[in-house]
Protein backbone atom coordinates (compact mmCIF):
# COMPACT_ATOMS: atom_id res chain seq x y z
CA UNK A 1 0.00 0.00 0.00
CA UNK A 2 1.02 3.55 -0.59
CA UNK A 3 2.46 5.38 2.43
CA UNK A 4 0.11 8.33 1.81
CA UNK A 5 -2.92 6.04 2.00
CA UNK A 6 -1.61 4.52 5.23
CA UNK A 7 -1.29 7.98 6.78
CA UNK A 8 -4.82 8.97 5.75
CA UNK A 9 -6.24 5.73 7.14
CA UNK A 10 -4.41 6.30 10.42
CA UNK A 11 -5.77 9.83 10.65
CA UNK A 12 -9.35 8.74 9.99
CA UNK A 13 -9.41 5.61 12.13
CA UNK A 14 -7.26 6.52 15.14
CA UNK A 15 -6.38 10.21 15.32
CA UNK A 16 -9.79 11.66 14.41
CA UNK A 17 -11.81 9.96 17.19
CA UNK A 18 -9.10 10.56 19.80
CA UNK A 19 -8.77 14.26 18.99
CA UNK A 20 -12.53 14.80 18.79
CA UNK A 21 -13.09 13.07 22.13
CA UNK A 22 -10.35 15.11 23.79
CA UNK A 23 -11.77 18.37 22.42
CA UNK A 24 -15.30 17.49 23.55
CA UNK A 25 -14.15 16.49 27.04
CA UNK A 26 -12.00 19.60 27.53
CA UNK A 27 -14.68 21.90 26.06
CA UNK A 28 -12.29 23.14 23.36
CA UNK A 29 -14.35 22.17 20.36
CA UNK A 30 -13.54 25.45 18.61
CA UNK A 31 -9.93 24.26 18.49
CA UNK A 32 -11.15 21.44 16.22
CA UNK A 33 -11.98 23.93 13.49
CA UNK A 34 -8.44 25.33 13.58
CA UNK A 35 -6.95 21.83 13.53
CA UNK A 36 -9.09 20.72 10.62
CA UNK A 37 -8.20 23.85 8.64
CA UNK A 38 -4.51 23.34 9.41
CA UNK A 39 -4.70 19.68 8.39
CA UNK A 40 -6.48 20.55 5.15
CA UNK A 41 -3.78 23.07 4.26
CA UNK A 42 -1.01 20.56 5.02
CA UNK A 43 -2.68 17.87 2.92
CA UNK A 44 -3.11 20.30 0.03
CA UNK A 45 0.56 21.26 0.22
CA UNK A 46 1.58 17.60 0.12
CA UNK A 47 -0.59 16.99 -2.93
CA UNK A 48 0.90 20.02 -4.68
CA UNK A 49 4.42 18.80 -3.89
CA UNK A 50 3.61 15.37 -5.34
CA UNK A 51 2.14 16.91 -8.49
CA UNK A 52 5.23 19.06 -9.05
CA UNK A 53 7.54 16.01 -9.12
N, CA, C and O of each residue as an XYZ file, in Angstrom:
212
protein
N       0.831     -1.195      0.000
C       0.000      0.000      0.000
C       0.867      1.246      0.000
O       2.001      1.240      0.479
N       0.320      2.285     -0.534
C       1.021      3.553     -0.589
C       1.127      4.148      0.815
O       0.200      4.032      1.616
N       2.250      4.778      1.105
C       2.455      5.377      2.426
C       1.432      6.474      2.688
O       0.960      6.616      3.816
N       1.080      7.252      1.666
C       0.106      8.334      1.811
C      -1.252      7.779      2.239
O      -1.926      8.358      3.091
N      -1.645      6.662      1.646
C      -2.922      6.036      1.996
C      -2.884      5.538      3.436
O      -3.871      5.657      4.162
N      -1.748      4.982      3.851
C      -1.609      4.522      5.232
C      -1.766      5.675      6.222
O      -2.406      5.520      7.262
N      -1.185      6.821      5.900
C      -1.286      7.981      6.785
C      -2.731      8.462      6.875
O      -3.213      8.773      7.965
N      -3.418      8.524      5.752
C      -4.818      8.970      5.749
C      -5.689      8.008      6.548
O      -6.552      8.442      7.310
N      -5.472      6.719      6.383
C      -6.244      5.726      7.138
C      -5.991      5.877      8.630
O      -6.924      5.802      9.430
N      -4.730      6.091      9.013
C      -4.405      6.295     10.422
C      -5.132      7.520     10.969
O      -5.695      7.482     12.063
N      -5.116      8.605     10.199
C      -5.766      9.831     10.653
C      -7.261      9.624     10.838
O      -7.835     10.103     11.816
N      -7.898      8.920      9.917
C      -9.345      8.737      9.992
C      -9.750      7.752     11.082
O     -10.739      7.969     11.781
N      -8.995      6.682     11.228
C      -9.411      5.607     12.130
C      -8.982      5.854     13.567
O      -9.740      5.554     14.490
N      -7.785      6.394     13.782
C      -7.256      6.525     15.137
C      -7.234      7.973     15.610
O      -7.796      8.294     16.657
N      -6.591      8.839     14.851
C      -6.377     10.207     15.321
C      -7.674     11.005     15.407
O      -7.875     11.743     16.372
N      -8.550     10.875     14.429
C      -9.788     11.663     14.413
C     -10.648     11.423     15.651
O     -11.021     12.390     16.315
N     -10.980     10.168     15.994
C     -11.813      9.965     17.191
C     -11.126     10.405     18.480
O     -11.777     10.940     19.378
N      -9.820     10.183     18.579
C      -9.101     10.564     19.800
C      -9.112     12.078     19.973
O      -9.402     12.582     21.059
N      -8.799     12.797     18.906
C      -8.767     14.259     18.990
C     -10.157     14.819     19.261
O     -10.308     15.717     20.090
N     -11.172     14.303     18.576
C     -12.529     14.803     18.792
C     -12.995     14.546     20.222
O     -13.620     15.413     20.834
N     -12.700     13.376     20.753
C     -13.090     13.065     22.128
C     -12.399     13.998     23.107
O     -13.026     14.512     24.033
N     -11.097     14.216     22.902
C     -10.352     15.111     23.789
C     -10.926     16.522     23.747
O     -11.085     17.159     24.788
N     -11.238     17.013     22.548
C     -11.775     18.368     22.422
C     -13.157     18.485     23.059
O     -13.472     19.510     23.663
N     -13.980     17.452     22.932
C     -15.305     17.491     23.551
C     -15.204     17.453     25.070
O     -15.938     18.159     25.762
N     -14.292     16.627     25.591
C     -14.150     16.493     27.039
C     -13.597     17.775     27.653
O     -14.041     18.197     28.721
N     -12.631     18.395     26.982
C     -12.000     19.597     27.533
C     -12.733     20.872     27.157
O     -12.278     21.966     27.488
N     -13.860     20.748     26.471
C     -14.677     21.896     26.063
C     -13.886     22.872     25.191
O     -14.007     24.089     25.334
N     -13.079     22.323     24.291
C     -12.292     23.135     23.363
C     -12.654     22.785     21.926
O     -11.781     22.672     21.065
N     -13.923     22.618     21.679
C     -14.349     22.170     20.359
C     -13.985     23.176     19.273
O     -13.775     22.792     18.123
N     -13.907     24.469     19.626
C     -13.542     25.453     18.608
C     -12.123     25.215     18.098
O     -11.799     25.584     16.969
N     -11.282     24.602     18.921
C      -9.928     24.258     18.485
C      -9.973     23.254     17.334
O      -9.069     23.224     16.499
N     -11.021     22.435     17.290
C     -11.152     21.444     16.220
C     -11.207     22.114     14.855
O     -10.641     21.602     13.890
N     -11.876     23.242     14.767
C     -11.983     23.932     13.485
C     -10.613     24.411     13.014
O     -10.300     24.327     11.826
N      -9.798     24.911     13.937
C      -8.443     25.328     13.582
C      -7.624     24.125     13.131
O      -6.908     24.192     12.132
N      -7.732     23.027     13.870
C      -6.953     21.833     13.533
C      -7.361     21.269     12.179
O      -6.508     20.844     11.399
N      -8.648     21.264     11.898
C      -9.088     20.722     10.616
C      -8.645     21.621      9.469
O      -8.275     21.123      8.406
N      -8.678     22.929      9.666
C      -8.198     23.852      8.638
C      -6.704     23.663      8.412
O      -6.244     23.622      7.271
N      -5.951     23.549      9.495
C      -4.507     23.340      9.406
C      -4.194     22.031      8.696
O      -3.306     21.983      7.845
N      -4.910     20.974      9.038
C      -4.704     19.684      8.391
C      -5.041     19.715      6.913
O      -4.347     19.101      6.102
N      -6.096     20.423      6.560
C      -6.475     20.545      5.153
C      -5.394     21.264      4.365
O      -5.062     20.860      3.250
N      -4.844     22.323      4.935
C      -3.779     23.068      4.260
C      -2.549     22.187      4.083
O      -1.938     22.187      3.014
N      -2.178     21.436      5.122
C      -1.007     20.560      5.020
C      -1.209     19.478      3.968
O      -0.294     19.180      3.201
N      -2.395     18.892      3.927
C      -2.682     17.865      2.916
C      -2.618     18.457      1.516
O      -2.087     17.829      0.600
N      -3.153     19.655      1.343
C      -3.115     20.304      0.035
C      -1.680     20.583     -0.388
O      -1.335     20.411     -1.557
N      -0.846     21.007      0.543
C       0.561     21.261      0.221
C       1.270     19.979     -0.195
O       2.076     19.987     -1.124
N       0.973     18.883      0.489
C       1.584     17.600      0.125
C       1.160     17.174     -1.275
O       1.980     16.679     -2.048
N      -0.101     17.361     -1.602
C      -0.593     16.992     -2.932
C       0.086     17.842     -3.994
O       0.474     17.334     -5.046
N       0.231     19.136     -3.722
C       0.897     20.021     -4.684
C       2.348     19.599     -4.876
O       2.849     19.591     -6.001
N       3.027     19.249     -3.784
C       4.423     18.799     -3.891
C       4.521     17.542     -4.750
O       5.430     17.420     -5.572
N       3.592     16.611     -4.563
C       3.612     15.371     -5.343
C       3.331     15.641     -6.818
O       3.904     14.983     -7.687
N       2.460     16.597     -7.105
C       2.138     16.909     -8.491
C       3.295     17.609     -9.196
O       3.454     17.472    -10.408
N       4.101     18.355     -8.451
C       5.230     19.057     -9.050
C       6.333     18.099     -9.472
O       7.084     18.399    -10.400
N       6.446     16.958     -8.814
C       7.535     16.010     -9.119
C       7.174     15.095    -10.210
O       7.974     14.240    -10.589
